[in-house]
C-alpha cells in the first residue's frame, strides 16, 4: 500500500516539480530577454538618431531578443534547471525535507534500505510542500538594471526628438542660422521676431508687419524690430548693425527687446550680441521716392504755330504721375513780344484750369487764349510744366521737382501755310536735329498711347508723323543738292540710274513709285524755280574719266557744288557727311513708310537710326562747304625731314603701360573662384581672395543707387566673407545667382594679342636642318 | 574528346598524388569488400562496380573534358550600351562576360547571375578553356581598350578567335565633335560636329535646334539642323578662367533632348615682343600700340624724324632689355622680337645690312608685316630685296578704294579706306579679303617665319568709332598668323577631337628644352602630387606624362624647373600651367558610342582570323554527378541493408 501511494504521490510530485522547473526557466528567460532588450534599444536609438532606419534593421532588432533567448536555452546553465535542482533548492529552503527531497526522483532499486526508509518518510512532506505555492521560494532572476537602462534610453530618445520637434514647430520663431564662420554665442537664440515697417505718412502706405528679416521698403520708412530671445541679457549688449551704424535695443520685458530706426538707403544688417553676430546677414532693399513724371498729351509738337487769322486758342493737356502724390503743379510761361533788338520778355506763372482722373491717371487741362495774355500776332509764348511731389524728409517737406520740356507757341504775323501741310517754307529753317528727335519722341508717345486712344486717332496721328518725316526728309534732300522732286529721292532706293533725265528715270522706277512720280509733276516745275533762286549756284558736272563707274554713283547720290568732287565717300576712315546724310534719308524713307502704314513701332528703329546718322554727319565736315580739290604734290625723300631738331630733347622714351582696373580684375577673380566651387569640397579663401571680395562688394555698392536689387549680392558676398570659405551653408541658389551677375558685369570681350603654338620648337635641330635644306634647294633652283 | 588537368594544371604533381591515393583507396576497398562478401558474389560484384564507377566519376569531375562539336562555342562579351533585345538572344550555355561598368545598369537583369563581371577585356582570356569565338554586344570596345588588348594578348591567340560584333542601335546624339580646348580672350570658340541619326525613331523631316550656351546658361548662338547634318557654332571667349559651356539640343516642341558640357580654358599667352619701324608717326600704329601695350606686349617703336635719326619709344621693357635694344635692327636684336611692322617707306629706306639681318631673322621664325603705301606700291618689285619676290604689289589707278574687310569670324559691315593696290602671294595665303573677293592682307612663308602685306592702314577707325571688339579681333587674327610661334616652355594644345573621360588614361605633353622643366605637379585643391615625365627619343624637347583620372572635373598641371612641390606652391615660383577637363561617363554618350563602334569595326575589319577545323566544348558533367551519387548510394544501401 505504501508503494502504491508513493507511486501516486510520485507522479503528482513529478508533475509539480516540472511546473516548478518551468517557472524557474521562464524567469531565467525573462531575465535574458530584459538584458537583450537593452542591447536592442541602444542599437535602435543609435540608428534612429543618426543614420536612420529601414525595414531590415527592424527585422534584425526583432530577431535579436529571440536569438539571445534561444542561445540561453542551449547553455548548460539553463539545462541544469531540472527536477533535481529544484529538489536541491527545496532541501536548502525547507529543513523539514532533512536534505533528502532529492531521493524522491531516484528509483527505489538504486537506493539502499536506509535511503528507501528516508524516502518513504519524507515523501509526504515533500508532497505537502509541493502542493503549496512555492513561487516565492524559487530563485528569482532580477533584471532591474536592464529595465532601468531600457526605459532611460527610450526616454532620452523621446526627449531629444521632442525638443527638436518643438524647436522646428514653434512659429514665428526659427533658429536663425548664423552665417558660416561666425562663432555663436551659444546661449543666445532668437526665439521669435516681429518686424514692423511704418512707411512715411505722406506716402499713404499702410503699416506692415512681417517676420521675414529681408525687408523691402520705401525710403524714410521707420522699422521696428521686436525680438524675443532665449535668455535674459543686458539690452546694451544687444545691437543691430546696419552698414556701419550700430543701433541698440531697449528691453520690453525679461527676454523681449525692441529697436527701431529710420531707413533711407539700401544695405545689409545683422543682429549682434556683444559686437558678435548672432544672426544671418539680411538685406534692406529701399525703393526711392521718384520725382513726378510729366507727359504731354496735347499739344504733341514742340512748336505750335497759330496763323494770323486763326483763333488764338489752343489746349494743353498733361498727364502727371507720381508714386505717392503731387503737392503742386504749375505752368511757367514766358511771353516774347516784338522782334529784333526790341524784343521783350515777360514771365508769368499759370495754373491749370481743371484736373481729372482718367484711367487712374491724373490729367491736367488748360485752355489758352493768347489774346487774353496780351499777345499779338508775331509774339511767342514759351511754357513748361513744373510738378512737385509730396515728399517729406526729416519731418519737413522736401518735394521733388520735375520740369517738362518747353513748348513754343508762335502767333504768326503773316499768312503762311502750316508746317503740317505738304508745302515747304523756303525761309523757314527748322531745327532739323531737334525735329527728328521730336518725331522720335512723338512716335514713342503714340506707341505708349496706342491703348488709350481710338484706332482712327492712332492712324491719323501716325500718318501725320509720317508726313512730318517726309517733310524732314525732303528738306535734307535739298541740302544735299538734290532737286526737290520725289523721283530723285525715290531713285535712291530704286537703284542707280545713268541719267538725270526724268523720263528715263521714271522708266526705271517701280510701278507704285511711278504713280507717285506722276503725281508730283506739278510741284516739280514750281520747285525748280525755287531751287534756282537759292543761294547755291549749280554748275555743270565736270566730266571725269571714270573707269570704275563711280561718277554714276555720284550723279545719283551726290551733287557737286561746282567743284570737283573726288567722290571720297570714305576719307580717313570716316564716311563722308554726304554718305551719312544719304543713309539718314534712307532710314527716313523706311520710317515714313511704316508711319504711313500706321506701324509706329516698326518705324521707331529707323527713326533712331536716321537721327544717329544725322548726328554723325553733324560731327563730320559741313556738307555745304566747298571742298578743295587741290592735292599738294607728294613730298620726296630728298625734301623730307630737313627740319631743325634742336628742340628735340631726347630720342628715346620708355614707359610701362599697365591699365589696372581693380574692380574688373576682382570680379574676374571671384567669378573664376565660384566656377571652381563644388559641393564636394570646401575651399578656404586666401587673403588675396578676401580682398577681391571686398572690391567686388564696393563695386556692387556703387551700383546700388541705380540697381537697389543688387543688395542681395552684397549680402551673399558678406556671407562668403564671414565664412572665409566656399561653398557656404544657408545658400541654395545664391552662389549661382552671384555667378550669373558677375558674368554679366564683365564687359564685352576685347581680344588680346596672342601668338600661335606649333607642335615643335623652332630651335629644334631637326627643324633647323630641314629649314636650311629647303632654303638651299630654293637657291639651287634659282637661275 | 580531349582531356586537360583543369584545376590541377597548376600543380600536376598534386594530381598524380591524388590519383595514386584514389587508386590505393579503390584497391583497399575492393580487398576489404572481398573479405566481407566472399560468400555473396553478386553483392561483391555490385560493390566493386559501384566503387569503380565512383572513382571514375571523381576523376572525371576533377579534370576538364572537352568533346568535339560542330557548333563553334561562342563566348559573349557584353559592353556598354547593350540593349535588352540583344540580351534576350543569349543562350544559357554561352560563357558570358560583363564588362564594368555595364553591370551597374544590368543589376536587376537575370544575366547578372549567369555572367561574370570583368574589369578589363583581357580577363576573358584568363579562363581555363581557350576562347574560340567571341561575340561582342553593345557599343564594343574603345580604341584604348583595343590597344590594351593587343598589347597584352599574343597575336596568335587573337588570330585563333573568331570575333563578331553586334552593335547596338544608334541613338540620336552629337558626334564627331571638335573644338579647341584652350583659347585666349576674344578668340572664337568654334564647335563643329554632326547630329547622329537615330536608327530606330528616325524622322528625317524633324528640325532640331542646337544651342550653344555660356557658363551661366545664356544662349549665345543657335543653329537649326536635321539628323545627320553637320553643325558649326561659334562665339568669342569673354574672360579668362575655366568655363563649362553647354550644347543643348531641343526638338520642335522645345523639349530638351541633349545637354552636353564643353570645357574651355581661357588663359593668357606669353606677351609678344613687337618692333614697329615707321617712316612717320601714324594713327594706325598709335592705336595698335595702345591696344597691344595694355596686355603686356613689349613694343619698340622707331619713328623716323630726320634723315638719319629715329625717335625710339619702348613700352613695357625693363631696363636690361632696353640696354640690349640700343641697336634694334641687327640680327641679334631681331631674334628677340616676334613680329616687326614696317610701313612702305621704311622698307624702302632699309640699308643692306638691315635687309640681310631681316632676311636671316625671318628665316629663323620672325614675322614681318608691311603696311603698303603708295610709294612702296610704285617701287615694287624691289630689286635689292629679292626675298620679297614671292609677294607682289600692283598699284591701281583709281580715284579711291574702299572695301569691307573680312577675316574668320569678323563682323565688320562697313567699308573702310584701302590703299589703292592689289597684293598677292605665290602661296595664295590670304588673311583678309574684301567684299568683292579681293585680297587685302596676304601672307607668304619664308623659312620658319612669315611675311605679310597689308593694304589696310585705317583699321584705327574701328577703334575710334567704338568698335573695339572688332578692332582687337582683327589684330589678334593677324598676330596669330604672322608672329613668331611661342618658343617658351609651353603645354601642347589638346587635340581638338579628343575628349578625356574618367577612368581612361590620356597623355599630355610639354614642349621645352631639356633643362627648362624638371618637375610637374598635378594640382587639385587638397594635395598636389608629382607626375613623372618621359622624354621622346626622336623629340628630346617633348616631355610627356600620362594621367589616369578617376573622377570628373577640372585638373591643373604645373610645370616648373623647381624641384619640389613646396617650392612650386610658393607664389614666387615660375610655373607654366595648363588646365584640362575630365568628362563624366554620363556625358557625350553618343560620341563614346560612335567612337567605340568605329574602333571595334575597324579592328574587326583588320582582324585576321585563322579558322580551326575542330571545335570542342566542355563536357556537361551533370550526368557524371548523377552517376557518382548513384554509385555512392548503392554502396551505402548495400552497407546498411545487409
Interface residues (C-beta under 8 A of the other chain):
Chain A: X544 X546 X547 X548 X550 X566 X567 X568 X569 X570 X571 X572 X573 X574 X575 X634 X637 X640 X641 X642 X643 X645 X648 X651 X652 X653 X654 X655 X656 X657 X658 X659 X668 X671 X672 X675 X676 X678 X681 X683 X739 X740 X743 X744 X746 X748 X749 X750 X751 X752 X753 X754 X755 X756 X757 X758 X759 X760 X761 X762 X763 X764 X767 X771 X774 X775
Chain B: X184 X185 X186 X187 X214 X215 X216 X217 X236 X237 X238 X239 X240 X241 X242 X243 X244 X268 X269 X270 X271 X272 X291 X292 X293 X294 X295 X296 X297 X304 X305 X306 X307 X309 X310 X311 X312 X313 X314 X315 X316 X317 X322 X338 X345 X349 X363 X364 X365 X374 X375 X397 X398 X399 X400 X402 X414 X415 X416 X417 X447 X448 X458 X460 X461 X464 X465 X468 X469 X472 X473 X475 X476 X479 X480 X481 X483 X484 X485 X486 X487 X490 X492 X493 X511 X512 X513 X525 X526 X539 X541 X553 X554
